[in-house]
């Protein structure tokens, strides 16, 4: 059956409208995904900045002493430091905790409590466990070329994470432990990487995308 000219115009306008609706849907889905990634990146930056702040607090006090426990033993990497271990008048044994040791313990606690992963690393680590993984190695190389931040979504252990890393610059207080490695104030000493699980944000994003799809379908059918 042949359609009249008005009917052909109506069908053409309907087709154009449908194309516009679905183009709008795709555009909004892309924006929603970008916003999700940026939210994860902001969360990772906040975790990094928190690490820097408490490290500055520790370094500003010249390190802190804590009781020796099963979970906190004197660090063999600080054995050359004077008064690494002291005994209180009551006989309680305390050990000195520098910013690196403190950072490691905070990262372990954060992983247990929230699933957020943190890693203090360097291309020249004192502690072998602080050696970078391949992603961190590439980030550290980028810092040597002048980059100030590296981030991307990566799979680790079967889960997606927003990985973000920023450099650590040697400051005067840092040289108490690192001068023997040849570092000088202002040198690139390493970096802190933070890995935020994306699953909670993806769940929120998927609900938003479903709502967007529903609205666009309804608009197309009205």
Secondary structure, DSSP 8 states (H G I E B T S, - for coil): ----HHHHHHHHHHHHHHHHHHHHHHHHHHHHHHHHHHHHHHHHHHHHHHHHHHHHHHHHTT-EEEE--SSS---GGGTTSTTSEEE-TT--EEEEE-HHHHHHHHHHHHHHHH--EEEEEBTT-SSGGGB--HHHHHHHHHHHTT-S-EEEEEEETTEEEEEEEEEEE--GGGHHHHGGGT--TT-EEEEEEEEEE-HHHHHHHHHHHHHHHHHHHHHHH-
